[in-house]
Amino acid sequence: MSNLNIISRKEICKQIGVSRDTLKNWIRKRNFPKPLNSSGREPLFDELCVKEWLLNNNNKDSNKGDL
């Protein structure tokens, strides 16, 4: 079984410098990875999928910081 590295929406926003609404829009319109099924209010994401998306969507809006 592989280990899953997770990152919260709050941490993603903080690290790449985007708002919560921007991240939600990216999920809907730009194929940003969807959050994992989790129990709790703060969405959690697979960190590797997020990093890959940022690398593949390298532009000024999606590459504002390092994860």
matplotlib code that plots the C-alpha trace (Angstrom):
import matplotlib.pyplot as plt

x = [0.0, 1.4, 1.4, -0.8, 0.4, -2.5, -2.7, -5.6, -7.3, -6.2, -2.6, -2.7, -4.2, -1.5, 1.4, 0.5, -1.1, -4.7, -8.1, -10.5, -12.8, -10.0, -9.3, -13.0, -13.1, -10.0, -11.7, -14.8, -13.2, -9.5, -9.4, -7.7, -7.7, -10.8, -10.6, -10.4, -13.5, -12.9, -14.8, -14.6, -15.2, -11.8, -11.3, -8.1, -6.2, -3.6, -0.5, 1.2, -1.8, -1.8, 2.0, 1.6, -1.3, 0.7, 3.6, 1.4, -0.5, 2.5, 1.3, 1.2, -2.1, -1.3, 2.4, 2.5, 4.5, 6.0, 4.3]
y = [0.0, 3.4, 6.4, 9.3, 12.8, 15.1, 18.9, 21.1, 23.7, 26.3, 25.3, 25.1, 28.6, 29.9, 28.3, 29.4, 32.7, 32.2, 32.6, 29.8, 30.9, 30.7, 27.2, 26.3, 27.8, 25.9, 22.6, 23.5, 25.1, 24.1, 20.5, 21.1, 17.9, 17.3, 17.0, 13.6, 12.1, 12.9, 13.5, 17.1, 20.6, 21.4, 19.7, 17.6, 17.0, 14.5, 16.7, 14.8, 15.4, 19.1, 19.4, 17.6, 19.9, 23.0, 21.8, 21.0, 24.3, 26.5, 30.1, 33.2, 32.2, 28.6, 28.9, 31.5, 29.4, 26.1, 23.2]
z = [0.0, -0.9, 1.3, 0.3, 0.9, 1.4, 1.5, 2.6, 0.4, 2.8, 2.5, -1.3, -1.4, 1.0, -0.9, -4.4, -3.5, -4.8, -3.2, -2.2, -5.0, -7.6, -6.6, -6.8, -10.3, -11.4, -10.3, -12.3, -15.4, -15.6, -14.6, -11.3, -9.2, -7.2, -3.4, -1.9, -0.2, 3.4, 6.6, 7.7, 6.4, 4.9, 1.5, 1.2, -2.0, -3.2, -3.1, -6.0, -8.3, -7.3, -8.1, -11.4, -12.4, -11.5, -13.6, -16.6, -16.3, -16.0, -16.3, -14.2, -12.4, -11.7, -10.7, -8.0, -5.5, -4.7, -3.0]

ax = plt.figure().add_subplot(projection="3d")
ax.plot(x, y, z, "-o")
ax.set_aspect("equal")
plt.show()
